[in-house]
Amino acid sequence: MYIRRLVFIGLAVVALGAVLAAAAGEMLTRPARVQASVVPPGLRAHAVEIPVPGGHVAGWLAAGETGKGAVLLLHGLRSSRLQMVARAKFLQAAGYTALLIDLPAHGESTGDRMTFGVTESAAIRATLDYLQQSAPGERVAVVGVSLGAASLVLGGAAPVPSAVVVESMYPTLREAVANRLEMRLGPHGRLLAGPLLWQLPLRSGLAESELRPIERIASLAVPIAVASGTQDQHTTWPETLRLFEAAASPKELWSFDGAAHVDLHRYAPTLYEQRLLTFLARHIRNEATPVFNTRPAAVGHDSPDR
């Protein structure tokens, strides 16, 4: 009787765990809808819809000066193109054409589920092709945050950009999930990463072992900057250093001292803009020194994703 009761309790615990894991998986992959049809003040842009497999990607195309280069801006998990507006404004002021999009299942783009790089990668490839057609002859860079960065790396950028910046990007999806579980549930929360990730083949048709940006980052084979906050607990600084080590040269490491998992541009706008404009000037325009728009330093605390 006692053994039977223990077996029953064990089965009940397993069943409850499976239900909770399924519920968490549902929450992790559900769409993040945001209405953003009106172009924000100060951004000279027009709305675009880019065809992708099974739907479209919504975005804003902010034209710059001919021959100055173009930048594709990719937001983080459960965010939208609104996250990248401030970046688009200073890039446009510097003469760059900027294209901001909502990743699939985000903002106003189509998509039933987030797939952590599967449908997102296909959409990025289609968007890069669209940008090259919209800005013919321009050299193109990509700036991606978290999910946007990981999707670019996992899918292999095509057409190949001239330079890439990845911000707050996780080395593997397993580490990303485990870090977030530990933050919410304590050290033992990391043990739940496995039950959550076993659902991936059911939800996306892709194994967790295939969602490892650290194993794909070197294949980009373009100038790359790896950026992160030194106090980020979603993607820890040691994880960022591993990503940087894995990247192919030429490469740069941008540390933002004291920053957690926040919007790095908002956290330190002057430093961020100087680094990005210098990087783009060198690899997009073949210029040694860009002209900076100075502004007072500011610190922000909004998170690019959860």
C-alpha positions as CSV (number, residue, x, y, z in Angstrom):
1,M,0.0,0.0,0.0
2,Y,2.8,2.4,1.0
3,I,4.7,1.6,-2.2
4,R,1.6,2.0,-4.3
5,R,1.0,5.4,-2.7
6,L,4.6,6.5,-3.5
7,V,4.2,5.4,-7.1
8,F,1.0,7.4,-7.4
9,I,2.6,10.5,-5.9
10,G,5.5,10.1,-8.2
11,L,3.3,9.8,-11.3
12,A,1.3,12.8,-10.1
13,V,4.4,14.9,-9.8
14,V,5.6,13.8,-13.2
15,A,2.2,14.6,-14.7
16,L,2.1,18.0,-13.0
17,G,5.6,18.8,-14.2
18,A,4.6,17.9,-17.8
19,V,1.5,20.1,-17.6
20,L,3.6,23.0,-16.2
21,A,6.3,22.5,-18.8
22,A,3.7,22.5,-21.6
23,A,2.1,25.6,-20.2
24,A,5.5,27.3,-20.0
25,G,6.2,26.2,-23.6
26,E,3.0,27.7,-24.7
27,M,3.8,31.0,-23.0
28,L,7.4,31.1,-24.5
29,T,6.2,30.6,-28.1
30,R,3.0,32.6,-28.2
31,P,3.0,35.7,-30.5
32,A,3.8,39.1,-29.1
33,R,1.5,41.4,-31.0
34,V,2.1,45.2,-31.0
35,Q,0.4,47.8,-33.1
36,A,3.0,50.1,-34.6
37,S,1.5,51.3,-37.9
38,V,2.2,55.0,-37.3
39,V,5.8,56.1,-38.0
40,P,7.2,57.6,-34.8
41,P,7.9,61.4,-34.9
42,G,11.4,62.3,-35.9
43,L,11.9,59.2,-38.2
44,R,11.5,59.9,-41.9
45,A,10.2,56.6,-43.0
46,H,7.4,54.8,-44.8
47,A,5.7,51.5,-44.0
48,V,6.6,48.3,-45.9
49,E,5.3,44.8,-46.1
50,I,7.9,42.2,-47.2
51,P,6.7,38.8,-48.4
52,V,8.0,35.8,-46.5
53,P,7.1,32.2,-46.6
54,G,3.5,31.9,-45.3
55,G,2.9,35.6,-44.8
56,H,4.7,38.9,-44.5
57,V,7.1,41.0,-42.4
58,A,6.0,44.5,-41.4
59,G,8.6,47.3,-41.2
60,W,9.6,50.9,-41.7
61,L,12.1,51.9,-44.4
62,A,14.0,55.1,-43.5
63,A,15.9,56.4,-46.5
64,G,19.3,57.9,-46.1
65,E,21.8,59.4,-48.4
66,T,22.7,57.7,-51.6
67,G,26.0,55.8,-51.4
68,K,26.2,56.1,-47.6
69,G,25.2,52.5,-46.8
70,A,22.2,50.7,-45.3
71,V,21.5,49.0,-41.9
72,L,18.9,46.3,-41.1
73,L,17.8,46.5,-37.5
74,L,16.5,43.4,-35.7
75,H,14.8,43.6,-32.3
76,G,14.8,41.2,-29.3
77,L,12.4,38.5,-28.1
78,R,8.8,39.6,-27.4
79,S,9.6,43.1,-28.6
80,S,9.0,44.9,-32.0
81,R,10.6,47.3,-34.4
82,L,9.7,50.1,-31.9
83,Q,12.7,48.9,-29.9
84,M,15.0,50.0,-32.7
85,V,13.6,53.4,-33.5
86,A,16.2,55.4,-31.6
87,R,19.0,53.5,-33.4
88,A,17.3,54.2,-36.8
89,K,17.1,57.9,-36.0
90,F,20.8,58.4,-35.3
91,L,21.7,56.2,-38.2
92,Q,19.5,58.1,-40.6
93,A,21.0,61.4,-39.3
94,A,24.4,60.0,-40.2
95,G,23.2,59.3,-43.7
96,Y,22.5,55.6,-43.5
97,T,19.3,54.0,-44.8
98,A,17.7,52.0,-42.0
99,L,15.2,49.2,-42.2
100,L,13.3,48.2,-39.0
101,I,11.2,45.1,-39.1
102,D,9.0,43.1,-36.8
103,L,10.2,39.5,-36.6
104,P,7.6,36.8,-37.4
105,A,5.0,36.4,-34.6
106,H,6.0,39.8,-33.3
107,G,4.5,43.3,-33.8
108,E,2.5,43.4,-37.0
109,S,4.2,40.6,-38.8
110,T,2.4,37.3,-39.5
111,G,3.3,34.1,-37.6
112,D,1.5,31.8,-35.2
113,R,4.5,30.9,-33.0
114,M,8.0,32.1,-32.1
115,T,10.5,29.5,-33.3
116,F,13.7,30.9,-31.8
117,G,15.4,31.2,-35.2
118,V,13.6,28.9,-37.7
119,T,10.9,31.1,-39.3
120,E,12.8,34.2,-38.1
121,S,15.9,33.3,-40.1
122,A,13.9,32.8,-43.3
123,A,12.3,36.2,-42.8
124,I,15.7,37.9,-42.3
125,R,17.0,36.4,-45.5
126,A,14.0,37.7,-47.4
127,T,14.4,41.1,-45.7
128,L,18.1,41.4,-46.6
129,D,17.1,40.6,-50.2
130,Y,14.4,43.3,-50.1
131,L,16.8,45.9,-48.6
132,Q,19.4,45.3,-51.3
133,Q,16.6,45.8,-54.0
134,S,15.3,48.9,-52.2
135,A,18.8,50.4,-51.8
136,P,20.7,49.1,-54.9
137,G,24.5,49.4,-54.7
138,E,24.5,50.1,-51.0
139,R,26.7,48.1,-48.7
140,V,24.5,46.6,-45.9
141,A,25.1,46.0,-42.2
142,V,22.9,44.2,-39.7
143,V,22.4,45.1,-36.1
144,G,20.6,42.4,-34.1
145,V,19.5,42.2,-30.5
146,S,19.1,38.9,-28.6
147,L,16.6,36.8,-30.7
148,G,17.2,39.0,-33.7
149,A,21.0,38.5,-33.5
150,A,20.6,34.7,-32.9
151,S,18.2,34.3,-35.8
152,L,20.6,36.1,-38.1
153,V,23.5,33.9,-37.0
154,L,21.6,30.6,-37.1
155,G,20.1,31.1,-40.5
156,G,23.2,32.3,-42.3
157,A,22.8,35.8,-43.7
158,A,22.1,35.8,-47.4
159,P,22.7,38.0,-49.3
160,V,25.8,38.3,-47.2
161,P,26.1,41.7,-45.4
162,S,29.3,43.7,-45.2
163,A,29.3,43.9,-41.3
164,V,27.3,42.5,-38.4
165,V,26.7,43.7,-34.8
166,V,25.2,41.2,-32.3
167,E,23.9,42.5,-29.0
168,S,23.0,40.5,-25.9
169,M,23.0,37.2,-27.9
170,Y,22.9,33.9,-26.1
171,P,25.4,31.2,-27.1
172,T,22.8,28.4,-27.0
173,L,19.1,28.3,-26.4
174,R,19.6,25.9,-23.5
175,E,21.7,28.4,-21.7
176,A,19.3,31.2,-22.4
177,V,16.4,29.2,-21.0
178,A,18.4,27.9,-18.0
179,N,19.6,31.4,-17.1
180,R,16.0,32.8,-17.1
181,L,14.7,29.9,-15.1
182,E,17.4,30.4,-12.5
183,M,16.7,34.1,-12.2
184,R,13.0,33.4,-11.5
185,L,13.2,30.1,-9.5
186,G,16.7,30.0,-8.0
187,P,19.5,27.6,-8.9
188,H,17.3,24.6,-9.1
189,G,15.2,26.3,-11.8
190,R,17.9,25.4,-14.3
191,L,16.7,21.7,-14.0
192,L,13.5,22.6,-15.7
193,A,15.3,23.7,-18.9
194,G,15.3,20.1,-20.2
195,P,11.5,19.5,-19.9
196,L,10.9,22.9,-21.6
197,L,13.2,22.2,-24.5
198,W,12.0,18.7,-25.3
199,Q,8.9,20.4,-26.8
200,L,10.9,22.2,-29.5
201,P,10.6,19.4,-32.1
202,L,6.9,19.4,-31.6
203,R,6.5,23.2,-31.8
204,S,9.1,24.1,-34.4
205,G,10.3,20.9,-36.0
206,L,13.8,21.6,-34.9
207,A,16.0,20.0,-32.3
208,E,17.4,22.1,-29.4
209,S,20.9,21.1,-30.5
210,E,20.4,23.1,-33.7
211,L,19.7,26.3,-31.9
212,R,23.3,27.0,-30.9
213,P,24.5,30.4,-32.3
214,I,28.0,29.8,-30.9
215,E,28.5,27.0,-33.4
216,R,27.4,29.1,-36.3
217,I,28.9,32.6,-35.5
218,A,32.2,31.9,-37.3
219,S,30.4,31.0,-40.5
220,L,29.3,34.6,-41.0
221,A,32.9,35.4,-42.1
222,V,32.3,39.2,-42.0
223,P,33.5,41.9,-39.7
224,I,31.5,41.5,-36.4
225,A,31.1,43.3,-33.2
226,V,29.9,41.3,-30.1
227,A,28.2,43.6,-27.5
228,S,26.8,42.9,-24.0
229,G,26.4,44.3,-20.6
230,T,28.9,43.1,-18.0
231,Q,26.1,42.5,-15.4
232,D,23.7,40.8,-17.8
233,Q,22.2,37.7,-16.2
234,H,20.2,36.6,-19.2
235,T,23.4,36.2,-21.3
236,T,26.3,36.3,-18.8
237,W,29.6,38.0,-19.5
238,P,31.5,34.7,-19.6
239,E,29.0,33.5,-22.2
240,T,29.6,36.7,-24.2
241,L,33.3,36.1,-24.1
242,R,32.8,32.6,-25.4
243,L,30.8,34.0,-28.3
244,F,33.6,36.5,-29.1
245,E,36.2,33.8,-29.0
246,A,34.2,31.7,-31.4
247,A,33.7,34.5,-33.9
248,A,36.0,34.9,-36.9
249,S,38.2,37.9,-37.3
250,P,38.0,40.8,-37.8
251,K,36.0,41.2,-34.7
252,E,35.4,43.6,-31.8
253,L,34.2,43.1,-28.2
254,W,32.0,45.9,-26.8
255,S,31.5,45.8,-23.1
256,F,29.0,48.1,-21.4
257,D,30.1,48.2,-17.8
258,G,27.4,47.7,-15.2
259,A,24.6,47.1,-17.8
260,A,22.2,44.2,-17.2
261,H,19.9,42.8,-19.9
262,V,18.9,46.3,-21.1
263,D,18.7,48.3,-24.3
264,L,22.4,49.1,-24.7
265,H,21.8,52.2,-26.8
266,R,19.5,53.6,-24.2
267,Y,21.8,52.6,-21.4
268,A,24.8,54.5,-22.8
269,P,23.8,56.4,-26.0
270,T,26.9,58.4,-26.6
271,L,29.2,55.4,-26.1
272,Y,27.0,53.2,-28.2
273,E,26.7,55.6,-31.1
274,Q,30.4,56.3,-31.2
275,R,31.2,52.6,-31.3
276,L,28.5,51.8,-33.9
277,L,29.3,54.7,-36.2
278,T,33.0,54.0,-36.0
279,F,32.4,50.3,-36.8
280,L,30.1,51.2,-39.8
281,A,32.4,53.9,-41.1
282,R,35.3,51.4,-41.2
283,H,33.4,48.5,-42.7
284,I,30.6,50.1,-44.7
285,R,32.1,53.3,-45.9
286,N,35.8,52.6,-45.7
287,E,36.3,55.7,-43.7
288,A,38.7,56.1,-40.8
289,T,36.9,58.5,-38.5
290,P,33.1,59.3,-38.6
291,V,31.6,62.6,-37.5
292,F,29.7,62.2,-34.2
293,N,26.6,64.0,-33.0
294,T,27.4,64.7,-29.3
295,R,24.7,64.4,-26.7
296,P,24.6,64.1,-22.9
297,A,25.2,60.6,-21.5
298,A,22.1,58.9,-20.2
299,V,21.3,55.6,-18.5
300,G,18.2,53.6,-19.2
301,H,16.9,50.4,-17.6
302,D,14.4,48.9,-20.1
303,S,15.0,45.3,-21.1
304,P,15.3,44.3,-24.7
305,D,13.5,41.1,-24.0
306,R,12.6,38.8,-21.1
